[in-house]
Each structure stands twice: as structure tokens, then as C-alpha cells.
Amino acid sequence: KGGRHIDTAHFYQNQRAVGAALASVGKIVSREKLFITTKVPGPIGYERAKAMVRDEMLPQLGTEYLDLLLIHWPCLTGFDVCSGSDGLANRVDTWRALEELRADGIVRSIGVSNFHVPHFESFLAAVEARTGRRANVSVDQVPWNLWRKDETLLAWAKVRNITLEAYSPLGGTGGVAMSLSSPVVQSIAKKHGVTPAQVIFRWIYQLGIVVVTASTNHAHMEQDLAFFRFKLSQ
């Protein structure tokens, strides 16, 4: 039991452990039934990005390909607080590496994480100026919860067919208790006979956002999947 979407990153320093865990279940769950996402740490440049994927990520994860590869942050300093122009040249070079890895079949889809509209606007324009073609960004993984959401980004991404993935859907460190104890959330949960967490997951899902969640509790894993079984009124 449990999810089959593996979400990791160079920054997490756990890819070797994830690879060992995947190897231990290899006879139970085939690679084709898993969806593995990982992330290069940011605009690290063309050569370093390609080497990191080929020489580090694939061997550590024990896989011949990645389902989704993201640029973890738009900038190496300041994370997502930086401006759209900070580290732009390296951002474009890193993207070129991801495009080539996708063309080689090593990566199936590519995208970004923690990009907001200003980061996107400068990035997309720079990629097109450099390569003569538009960047095909599949995913932007961003925080989305009761306390942190970017509705401008969501509307912007929908027009451009970029899927948002929500991490920390319950509020992240320090926010989970507040989210689950929200009177509004608890009232809706009682009305539908579901848990507060399921209400939050369903709310995000109905916005057209993919929910990225995790748990070591089997009961919670089953509850997480159950949010597909009901709908919230608008």
C-alpha cells in the first residue's frame, strides 16, 4: 500500500536511500508503475546539470530514466525571493541541459519548481531568444495551502498549459495544525463525513492542481487517496 509517485531532489540528500528502497520493492512494483521526480538544485549551468543527472541521480536512484526532472529553484541564492533576472543566463543553460536529457530519453518530462510569474516571464523570453524556440515547461511545483498560494500564477499557468503541483498542501512546517483545526475546514469535513486533510486535498485538486503529499502512516495513505471519492461545492 502507498503512493507510487516518488518526489525527491539533490537538495534533500536522500536519493541514495530512495534508490535502495526502490530496489527493495523492485519485485513487487515494476519500474513502469512508478513515477519518479527529482530536481537539480537550481540554475547550476549546462554541464553540471547534465553530469549531475547522468553520474549522480540515475545511479543513486537505480533507474535508467526519470519521469520528471525539475529545476528546484529559480536562483541559487534567495530561493524564490530573487528577482526574475537573477541568475537568468545559468537558468537558461540549465534548461538547455534538461531539454537535451529529454531528447535523449533519459528524462520523460521537464519543468521547474518555485517559479512565480516574474521568474517565468524573464526565463521564457530568454530561452526563446537563446534557442529560437519556446520552452515546453510541463510542471511548476510550488507551495499551495491555506496560508500560502499564488492565484495569479495559477491563472497564468492555466493559459499556458503548465500544470501546477502543490507541495506542503497541509501548510508545511508549523502550518499543519492550523490547517487541520481551521473551523471552516472542520465544518466542511463534518458535512461530507471526511477528514480535514481530505477537504484540503480536494480543494487543491478541484483548482486543477496536482497534490504532492507523503506519509509514513498507512491509514493516512489510504485517507489521502480517498479525497477522489467526494466533491466540494463551489
N, C-alpha and C positions, 0 to 999 in steps of 0.2 A: 504494500500500500504506500501511497505517497505520490508526490508530483514527479514529473519526468522532464521538467524544464530546469536545467542546471544553470544558475546565474552566478558567475564568478568574475574575477578580474585580477590583473597583475598586482594591483594595489592591495588586494585582500591577502596576498601571500599565502594562499591556500590551494593553489592549483594542483600541486603535487598530491596533497591529501585528497582532493576531489578525484584525481585520476586513480588513486588507489581504491577509493570507494566504488568508482565506476567499474574497475576491474573485478572487484569482489562480487558484483551483481551481473557481470557480463553474460553468464549462462542463464540468467533469469530474464533479463531485459536486453534485447538486442540494441545495438547502437542506433539502428534506424528508428527506434521508438523513443529515443532521447532527443531533446533539443538543448544543445549546449551553447550558451552565450558566455563570452568573455570580453575583456576590454583592455586595449593598450592604454597606458596611464594618461595620455593627453597628446598634445602636438609635439611628438618626440622626433619627427622627421622621417623621411622616406626609408633610409637604410636601416635605422634602428627598429622601425615598426615591422619591416619585413623579417628581419633577423629574429625579433622577439617572438613572432608568431611561429616561424619555422623551427627555430632552435630551442625555444623555451616552452611556449604554450602547448603546441601539439605533443611533444614528448611527455611533458608533465601530466597532461590530461589523458594521455594514452589513446589519442584519436588521430585519424588521418585527415579529418576536416572539422571545421566549426560551422555550426548552423547560423550563428550571428556573431559578428565582431563589431564592437563599438569603440569610438574614441571617448574615453571616460570623462574627460573634462575639456572644455574649450581652451583652457590655458593651463600652464604648468604651475603658475602661481596665482593665488586668489581664487582658484577653482572657478565657480560660475559667477563670481562677483566681478571678474575682469571685464573690460570693455570688448566690443566686437573686434577691434583692431589688434589687441594684444596677442602676440604670437601667431598672427594670421598666416605668414608665409610658411611656418612649420606646420600649421593646421592643414594647409593645402597639400604640402608634401606628404604628410601622414595619410591624408585621404587618398592620394595617388597610390600609395602603397596598398591600402585596403582595396582599392579598385583592381589592382593587379592581382592580388591574392584571390579576389573573387573570380577574375577572369581565368586564373589557373585552376579553379575548382577546389582550392584549399578552404575557401570561405564561401558560404552559400548566400548570405545576405550581410550587408554592412550598414552601419548607422552611427549615431552619436549618443551622448548622454550629457545631461545637464546643460544643454544648449537652450538658450532663450532667443527670442526673435532678433535682438541686435546681433547676437553671435551668428545666427543663421544668415542674416542679410549680408553681412560682410563676407562670410565664408562662401556662400553660394556664388556671389558676384566674383570673388577671387578665383574660385575653381573654374568658372566658365571663362574668365579672362586668361587663365593659365593653360587650360586644356582645350578650349573651344567647344566644350560640351557641358551640359548641366549635370550637377551631381545628383545621382539617384540615391537619396537617403531613405532607407526603409523605415527606420525607427529612431525615436528620440526617447531615451529613458530618463525620466525626471521624477522628483518627489511630487506626489499628489495625495493629499489627505485633507482632513477638515481644516487644518491650520495652515497649510501651505499648498497653494495651487496657482496656476498661471492660465487663466481663462483666455487671455489674449493669445498665448502660444497655442492653445488648443484650437481656437478658431483659425489661426494662421496655418497650422499644420494640416487641418482637415482639407482646406482648399488645395493643398499641395500633395495630398495623399501620403502624408508622413504619419505613421502610427505612433501614438504616444504610449509608452509603458510606464506604469506608476510603481515606483519603489517607495518604501515606507508608507504603505497605504493606511496603516493604523496610526501614523503620527511619528514613527521613529523613536529614538531615544528620548524619554521624558514625555512623549506625547500619547503613548498608548492608553494609559489610564484615563486621561482626559477624554480621549476619543470614545472609549467604550462606556464611559459614565455620562456622556452627553445626554441630557434629558430628551432632546429631540430624537436622537438615535435610539435610545431605550424605548421611547414611545412607539416608534415605527417597528422596532423589533418585536415588541409585545403584540402589536396589531397583526403582524404576519406570522407570529409564532416561530421566530428565528432568533439568532444571536445578534448582538450589536455589531460584531465583526462582519457577519454576513450582510448586514444592511450597508455598511460602508463599502464592502467589496462590490455589492450590487450597484450602488450609486455610481461608483467609478466606472464599472463595466457599462452601465447604460449611457454614460457620456461618450462611449466609443473608445475607451482607454483600456489597454491590457493591464491586468493586475498582476504584479510580481510580489509574491508573498512566500513565506517559508515558516516551517515549524518542525520541532523535534517531537511533537506530541501527536500520536496517531489519530486521536479523537479530533483534534483541531484540524488535521489534514483533511479528514472526511467532511468536517463542517465547512472548511474553505471551499470545497468543490460544490457544496450544496447550495451556494448562492445562485446557481443556474436554475434552480427549481422554483423561483418566485420572481415577481416583477414589482417594482416600485411605481406608484402613480406619479405622474409628472408634477 
